[in-house]
Amino acid sequence: MFQATHGRRVWPLLMAALMAVHTARAQGPVVDLPSAASAAAEGFSPVRLQRLDDSLERATGSEGYLGAVALIVRDGKVVTVQAHGSRDLARSRPMTEDAVFRIYSMTKPITSVAVLQLMEQGKLGLDDPVSRYLPAFKHMQRFAGGTADKPVLVPAQRPITVRQLLTHTAGFATGGEGFEEATRLLERADLHDSPDLATFVSRLAAVPLATEPGTRFKYDGTGIEVLARVVEVVSGESFEAYVRGHILAPLRMRDTGFSVPEAARGRVVDLTRMGADGRLGLDDSRSARQPGVSLNAYPSGAGGLYSTISDYARFCQMLLAGGALDDQRILGRKTVDLMMMNHLQGQLDPPVTEFSRAEGFGLGGSVILDVAGRGRLGSVGAFGWSGAASTYFTIDRQERLIAILLLQHLPDGQPHDLPRLATPFYNLVYQALEP
């Protein structure tokens, strides 16, 4: 799946782009970067785009993020792709456009596509009870009071559905004010130490829900891991094999996978966290200590993939183009429409996420409902998500563009931490659009 490549990789047309023969750094770039004239041709001001470049250069200075890669695509053509800063904590290896990132929750849209493919094949339905495929979920209980040591449990009145797993409304005890005792029960199940997805699911099914399914949005990866197991049961393949065979390989996402081959691990970016002394240091996770190893013992549909900006852009372009890229159709056009609708409408009141009243949720990502309320430039209906280590993407069908920013830092939300870049990034992308 991965290829050990070096140097710069861009595409003038995404249809043929990024599939040029990989060339060693000594041989120079495969294709020249888009010129300012090409940016102007795609409706972007080259002068205003320079503001984005300058901002990321400052953000990856000696006291900032190690490095970043940013890309904008419009109408299937690269407007700009830029690498800034370094790949390593010593700041000795320059960031490159083929750098490999842990994309964490940007794995979730890929898992959602796998589920939707099986829906299109008639093998499952969005409103099917999950217990149809995973019988352990047939008789769920709900936490109704007491403590984790002495819980009061009642039978859940509603079944968990596939749609609720996709939209984070299944009712799992994944935190939040007022749900502390129920969440302790989930934590005791030690889900993330599971050796495989089947074990993850069996442990989870034994834990009481925090709320009735379909009544509360609570973002977490738990339900997405259940979906990964559903894919295994319905398809008859391991989740890793299914994703590789039905999404990654057809899209030629050659540098995307649940681990990185030894030959390509030099391209994996160091994963940082801010220390108590106000200095960046390596995170203490296994993946930070051994870049390229699997993030979990099981193939995590919620956050287990490594990828590159060019690979993820191919996935986004497939969705922007209505489900197909090059000669490969991954999803039907109307399925993509469904994926990018707000599915909290009619399910929750108000029909928004826990993050913002201006943001709904589709099947695998957020949907902008109110640009003014969201507080950053963009379009109503834009679809996207982020990853835990400061990776971001948006697919804006109104403006026919994709914007992706990849960094590799785990924020802690404390005042001494590095400033979040999502809102400045999107503002700088959209301010560069010409009338």
C-alpha positions as CSV (number, residue, x, y, z in Angstrom):
1,M,0.0,0.0,0.0
2,F,2.7,2.4,1.0
3,Q,5.5,3.4,-1.4
4,A,8.8,4.8,-0.2
5,T,9.0,8.1,-2.1
6,H,10.9,11.3,-1.8
7,G,10.5,14.8,-3.2
8,R,7.5,16.8,-4.3
9,R,4.3,15.4,-5.7
10,V,1.6,17.6,-7.1
11,W,-1.0,17.3,-9.9
12,P,-2.2,19.7,-12.6
13,L,-5.3,17.7,-12.9
14,L,-6.5,15.4,-10.1
15,M,-7.7,12.9,-12.7
16,A,-4.2,12.1,-13.6
17,A,-2.4,13.7,-10.7
18,L,-0.2,12.2,-8.1
19,M,0.1,9.0,-10.1
20,A,3.2,10.0,-11.9
21,V,6.2,7.8,-11.5
22,H,7.7,8.4,-8.1
23,T,11.1,10.0,-8.4
24,A,14.0,10.1,-5.9
25,R,14.9,13.5,-4.4
26,A,18.1,13.6,-6.3
27,Q,16.1,13.6,-9.5
28,G,14.1,16.6,-8.5
29,P,10.3,17.2,-8.4
30,V,8.0,15.0,-10.5
31,V,5.9,18.0,-11.6
32,D,6.5,21.7,-11.0
33,L,4.4,23.4,-8.5
34,P,1.4,25.3,-9.9
35,S,2.3,28.8,-10.9
36,A,0.7,32.0,-9.7
37,A,-1.0,32.2,-13.1
38,S,-2.7,28.8,-12.6
39,A,-3.9,29.9,-9.1
40,A,-5.5,33.0,-10.7
41,A,-7.0,30.8,-13.4
42,E,-8.8,28.8,-10.7
43,G,-10.3,31.9,-9.1
44,F,-7.7,32.6,-6.4
45,S,-5.7,35.7,-5.9
46,P,-1.9,34.9,-5.9
47,V,-1.2,37.9,-3.7
48,R,-3.8,36.8,-1.1
49,L,-2.7,33.2,-1.3
50,Q,0.7,34.4,-0.2
51,R,-0.9,35.3,3.1
52,L,-1.6,31.7,3.7
53,D,2.0,30.7,2.9
54,D,3.4,33.5,5.2
55,S,1.1,32.5,8.0
56,L,2.1,28.9,8.0
57,E,5.8,29.9,7.7
58,R,5.3,31.9,10.9
59,A,3.4,29.1,12.6
60,T,6.2,26.6,12.0
61,G,8.9,28.9,13.2
62,S,11.4,28.0,16.0
63,E,8.8,28.4,18.8
64,G,5.9,27.0,16.9
65,Y,4.7,23.8,15.3
66,L,7.4,21.5,13.9
67,G,5.9,21.6,10.4
68,A,2.9,21.7,8.2
69,V,1.6,20.7,4.7
70,A,-1.3,22.6,3.2
71,L,-3.2,22.0,0.0
72,I,-6.0,23.6,-1.9
73,V,-7.7,22.0,-4.9
74,R,-10.4,23.7,-7.0
75,D,-12.3,22.1,-9.9
76,G,-9.9,19.1,-9.7
77,K,-6.8,21.3,-10.1
78,V,-4.2,22.1,-7.5
79,V,-4.2,25.7,-6.6
80,T,-1.4,25.5,-4.1
81,V,0.5,22.8,-2.1
82,Q,3.1,23.9,0.3
83,A,5.3,22.2,2.9
84,H,6.6,24.3,5.9
85,G,9.0,23.7,8.7
86,S,10.4,20.3,9.7
87,R,9.4,16.7,10.1
88,D,11.4,16.0,13.3
89,L,11.7,17.4,16.8
90,A,15.3,18.4,16.2
91,R,14.1,20.5,13.2
92,S,16.8,18.9,11.1
93,R,14.7,17.3,8.4
94,P,12.7,19.7,6.2
95,M,9.0,18.9,5.9
96,T,8.1,17.5,2.5
97,E,4.9,17.1,0.6
98,D,5.1,13.3,0.8
99,A,5.4,13.3,4.6
100,V,3.2,10.7,6.4
101,F,0.8,11.8,9.1
102,R,-1.3,10.1,11.7
103,I,-4.7,11.3,10.6
104,Y,-6.6,9.9,13.6
105,S,-10.3,10.9,13.3
106,M,-9.9,11.8,9.6
107,T,-10.1,8.0,9.4
108,K,-13.8,8.2,10.3
109,P,-15.1,9.4,6.9
110,I,-13.3,6.5,5.2
111,T,-15.0,4.1,7.6
112,S,-18.3,5.8,6.8
113,V,-17.7,5.3,3.1
114,A,-17.1,1.6,3.7
115,V,-20.5,1.3,5.5
116,L,-22.2,3.3,2.7
117,Q,-20.8,1.0,0.1
118,L,-22.4,-2.0,1.9
119,M,-25.6,-0.1,2.1
120,E,-25.5,0.5,-1.7
121,Q,-25.0,-3.2,-2.2
122,G,-28.2,-3.9,-0.2
123,K,-26.3,-5.7,2.6
124,L,-27.3,-3.3,5.3
125,G,-29.6,-0.4,6.0
126,L,-28.9,2.8,7.9
127,D,-31.9,2.2,10.2
128,D,-31.2,-1.4,10.7
129,P,-30.7,-2.4,14.4
130,V,-27.0,-3.1,14.9
131,S,-28.0,-6.3,16.7
132,R,-29.0,-7.7,13.3
133,Y,-25.3,-8.0,12.6
134,L,-23.9,-8.0,16.1
135,P,-26.3,-9.9,18.4
136,A,-24.5,-8.9,21.6
137,F,-26.3,-5.5,21.2
138,K,-29.8,-7.0,21.2
139,H,-30.6,-6.5,24.9
140,M,-28.8,-3.3,26.0
141,Q,-29.2,-1.8,29.4
142,R,-29.1,1.9,30.3
143,F,-27.5,3.5,33.3
144,A,-30.4,5.1,35.3
145,G,-28.6,6.2,38.5
146,G,-26.4,5.1,41.3
147,T,-22.6,4.9,41.0
148,A,-20.2,2.8,38.9
149,D,-19.9,0.5,41.9
150,K,-23.6,0.2,42.5
151,P,-25.3,1.2,39.2
152,V,-29.1,1.3,38.8
153,L,-29.8,-0.2,35.3
154,V,-32.9,-0.4,33.2
155,P,-33.6,-1.9,29.8
156,A,-32.9,0.4,26.9
157,Q,-36.2,1.2,25.1
158,R,-34.7,1.7,21.7
159,P,-32.3,-0.4,19.6
160,I,-29.0,1.1,18.4
161,T,-29.1,1.6,14.7
162,V,-26.4,1.9,12.0
163,R,-27.3,5.5,11.5
164,Q,-26.8,6.3,15.2
165,L,-23.4,4.8,15.1
166,L,-22.5,7.0,12.1
167,T,-23.8,10.1,13.8
168,H,-22.5,9.6,17.4
169,T,-26.0,9.3,18.8
170,A,-26.0,5.7,19.9
171,G,-26.0,6.6,23.6
172,F,-22.7,5.2,24.7
173,A,-21.2,6.4,28.0
174,T,-18.4,8.4,26.4
175,G,-18.2,11.3,28.9
176,G,-19.9,14.6,29.4
177,E,-21.3,16.5,32.4
178,G,-23.8,14.4,34.3
179,F,-22.6,11.1,32.9
180,E,-19.4,10.6,34.9
181,E,-20.5,7.4,36.7
182,A,-21.7,5.7,33.5
183,T,-18.5,6.7,31.8
184,R,-16.5,5.1,34.6
185,L,-18.1,1.8,33.7
186,L,-17.1,2.2,30.1
187,E,-13.5,3.0,31.1
188,R,-13.3,-0.1,33.2
189,A,-14.1,-2.2,30.1
190,D,-10.6,-1.3,28.8
191,L,-11.9,-1.2,25.2
192,H,-8.7,0.2,23.6
193,D,-6.6,-2.7,24.9
194,S,-8.7,-5.1,22.8
195,P,-6.7,-7.4,20.6
196,D,-9.3,-7.2,17.8
197,L,-12.5,-5.6,16.8
198,A,-14.6,-8.6,17.8
199,T,-13.3,-8.3,21.4
200,F,-13.8,-4.5,21.4
201,V,-17.5,-5.1,20.5
202,S,-18.1,-7.9,23.0
203,R,-16.6,-5.7,25.8
204,L,-18.6,-2.7,24.8
205,A,-21.9,-4.5,24.6
206,A,-21.6,-5.5,28.2
207,V,-21.5,-1.9,29.3
208,P,-24.7,0.0,30.0
209,L,-25.6,3.0,27.8
210,A,-25.6,6.5,29.2
211,T,-28.7,7.6,27.3
212,E,-31.4,6.2,25.1
213,P,-30.1,5.7,21.5
214,G,-31.0,8.6,19.2
215,T,-31.4,11.2,21.9
216,R,-28.0,12.8,22.5
217,F,-25.0,13.7,20.3
218,K,-21.7,12.8,22.0
219,Y,-18.7,12.7,19.7
220,D,-16.4,9.7,20.3
221,G,-14.8,6.9,18.4
222,T,-16.6,4.1,20.2
223,G,-19.5,3.7,17.7
224,I,-17.2,3.9,14.7
225,E,-15.2,0.9,16.0
226,V,-18.5,-0.9,16.2
227,L,-19.1,0.0,12.5
228,A,-15.7,-1.3,11.6
229,R,-16.8,-4.7,13.1
230,V,-20.1,-4.5,11.2
231,V,-18.1,-4.1,8.0
232,E,-16.2,-7.3,8.9
233,V,-19.3,-9.3,9.6
234,V,-21.3,-8.1,6.6
235,S,-18.4,-8.2,4.1
236,G,-16.7,-11.4,5.3
237,E,-13.4,-9.6,5.2
238,S,-11.2,-8.1,7.9
239,F,-11.8,-4.4,8.2
240,E,-8.2,-3.6,7.1
241,A,-8.6,-5.8,4.0
242,Y,-12.0,-4.3,3.1
243,V,-10.7,-0.7,3.3
244,R,-7.6,-1.6,1.3
245,G,-9.5,-3.5,-1.4
246,H,-12.6,-1.3,-1.8
247,I,-11.4,2.2,-1.0
248,L,-7.6,2.7,-0.8
249,A,-6.5,0.6,-3.7
250,P,-9.2,1.8,-6.2
251,L,-8.4,5.4,-5.3
252,R,-4.6,4.7,-5.6
253,M,-4.1,5.9,-2.0
254,R,-0.7,4.1,-1.9
255,D,0.6,5.9,1.1
256,T,-2.4,5.2,3.4
257,G,-2.7,2.3,5.8
258,F,-3.0,1.2,9.4
259,S,0.8,1.0,9.7
260,V,3.8,2.2,7.6
261,P,6.3,-0.2,6.0
262,E,9.8,0.1,7.3
263,A,11.0,1.6,4.0
264,A,8.7,4.5,4.3
265,R,8.9,5.2,8.1
266,G,11.5,8.0,7.5
267,R,8.7,10.1,6.1
268,V,6.5,9.8,9.3
269,V,6.3,13.2,11.1
270,D,7.2,13.4,14.8
271,L,4.2,13.6,17.0
272,T,4.5,16.4,19.6
273,R,2.8,17.5,22.8
274,M,3.5,20.7,24.9
275,G,5.4,20.0,28.1
276,A,4.7,21.6,31.4
277,D,7.9,23.7,30.8
278,G,6.4,25.2,27.7
279,R,8.6,23.3,25.4
280,L,7.6,20.9,22.7
281,G,8.4,17.3,23.3
282,L,7.6,13.9,21.7
283,D,4.3,12.4,22.8
284,D,4.7,9.3,25.0
285,S,2.5,7.0,22.8
286,R,3.9,3.9,21.1
287,S,3.3,5.5,17.7
288,A,5.4,8.6,18.7
289,R,8.2,6.4,20.0
290,Q,8.1,4.1,17.0
291,P,6.7,6.1,14.1
292,G,4.8,4.0,11.6
293,V,3.6,1.2,13.9
294,S,-0.1,0.4,14.2
295,L,-1.9,2.8,16.5
296,N,-4.0,0.0,17.9
297,A,-3.8,-3.8,18.1
298,Y,-7.0,-3.8,16.0
299,P,-7.5,-1.7,12.8
300,S,-9.2,1.3,14.2
301,G,-12.0,2.7,12.0
302,A,-12.2,5.6,14.4
303,G,-8.6,6.8,14.1
304,G,-6.1,4.3,13.0
305,L,-4.9,5.4,9.6
306,Y,-1.6,7.1,8.5
307,S,-1.8,9.1,5.2
308,T,-0.3,11.8,3.1
309,I,-1.8,15.0,1.9
310,S,-1.9,13.8,-1.7
311,D,-3.6,10.5,-0.8
312,Y,-6.2,12.2,1.4
313,A,-6.9,14.8,-1.3
314,R,-7.7,11.9,-3.7
315,F,-10.3,10.7,-1.2
316,C,-11.8,14.2,-0.8
317,Q,-11.8,14.7,-4.6
318,M,-13.7,11.5,-5.0
319,L,-16.4,12.8,-2.7
320,L,-16.4,16.3,-4.2
321,A,-16.8,14.7,-7.7
322,G,-19.9,12.7,-6.5
323,G,-18.3,9.4,-5.6
324,A,-15.9,8.7,-8.5
325,L,-12.3,9.5,-9.3
326,D,-10.5,8.6,-12.5
327,D,-12.2,5.4,-13.7
328,Q,-13.2,4.2,-10.3
329,R,-16.7,4.7,-8.8
330,I,-16.5,4.4,-5.0
331,L,-20.0,5.6,-4.1
332,G,-23.1,6.7,-6.0
333,R,-23.8,10.4,-6.4
334,K,-26.9,10.4,-4.3
335,T,-25.1,8.5,-1.6
336,V,-22.6,11.2,-1.4
337,D,-25.5,13.7,-1.1
338,L,-26.8,11.7,1.8
339,M,-23.4,11.6,3.5
340,M,-23.1,15.4,3.4
341,M,-26.6,16.1,4.8
342,N,-27.2,17.0,8.4
343,H,-28.6,13.8,9.9
344,L,-29.2,15.4,13.3
345,Q,-32.2,17.2,11.8
346,G,-35.3,15.4,12.9
347,Q,-33.3,13.2,15.3
348,L,-32.2,15.8,17.8
349,D,-33.7,19.1,19.0
350,P,-31.8,21.3,18.4
351,P,-30.3,19.5,15.4
352,V,-26.7,20.4,16.1
353,T,-23.5,18.9,17.6
354,E,-22.1,19.4,21.1
355,F,-19.5,21.7,19.5
356,S,-21.5,24.4,17.9
357,R,-25.2,25.4,17.2
358,A,-24.0,26.3,13.7
359,E,-22.7,22.8,12.9
360,G,-24.7,19.7,12.2
361,F,-23.3,16.2,11.5
362,G,-23.5,14.0,8.4
363,L,-22.3,10.5,7.9
364,G,-18.7,10.8,8.9
365,G,-18.2,14.5,9.3
366,S,-19.6,17.9,10.3
367,V,-21.9,19.9,8.1
368,I,-21.9,23.8,8.3
369,L,-25.4,25.1,8.9
370,D,-24.7,28.7,9.7
371,V,-21.5,30.4,8.5
372,A,-21.9,33.4,10.7
373,G,-22.6,31.3,13.8
374,R,-19.6,29.0,13.0
375,G,-17.4,32.1,13.2
376,R,-15.1,31.5,10.2
377,L,-15.3,31.9,6.4
378,G,-16.9,29.1,4.5
379,S,-20.1,27.9,2.9
380,V,-23.4,26.5,4.2
381,G,-23.2,22.7,3.5
382,A,-19.5,22.4,3.6
383,F,-18.5,19.0,4.9
384,G,-15.3,18.1,6.8
385,W,-13.6,17.0,10.0
386,S,-10.4,17.0,11.8
387,G,-7.9,14.7,13.6
388,A,-6.6,14.7,17.1
389,A,-3.1,15.6,16.1
390,S,-4.1,18.9,14.4
391,T,-5.1,17.7,10.9
392,Y,-8.1,19.3,9.1
393,F,-10.0,19.1,5.9
394,T,-13.1,20.6,4.2
395,I,-15.0,19.7,1.1
396,D,-17.0,22.7,-0.2
397,R,-19.2,21.7,-3.1
398,Q,-20.6,25.2,-3.4
399,E,-17.1,26.6,-4.2
400,R,-15.9,23.3,-5.8
401,L,-12.9,23.2,-3.6
402,I,-11.0,21.1,-1.1
403,A,-8.7,22.5,1.6
404,I,-6.4,20.3,3.8
405,L,-4.0,21.2,6.5
406,L,-1.8,18.5,8.1
407,L,0.2,19.0,11.3
408,Q,1.3,16.6,14.0
409,H,0.7,18.0,17.4
410,L,-1.7,16.8,20.2
411,P,-3.2,20.0,21.8
412,D,-4.0,20.0,25.5
413,G,-6.2,23.1,25.6
414,Q,-4.0,24.9,28.1
415,P,-3.0,28.6,27.7
416,H,0.7,27.7,27.1
417,D,-0.1,25.4,24.2
418,L,0.3,26.3,20.6
419,P,-2.6,28.2,19.0
420,R,-5.1,26.2,17.0
421,L,-4.8,26.8,13.3
422,A,-8.1,25.6,11.9
423,T,-10.0,28.9,11.9
424,P,-7.0,31.0,10.6
425,F,-6.3,28.4,7.9
426,Y,-9.9,28.3,6.6
427,N,-10.1,32.1,6.8
428,L,-6.9,32.4,4.7
429,V,-8.2,29.9,2.2
430,Y,-11.5,31.6,1.6
431,Q,-10.2,35.2,1.7
432,A,-8.1,34.4,-1.3
433,L,-11.1,33.6,-3.5
434,E,-11.6,36.1,-6.3
435,P,-15.1,37.5,-7.1
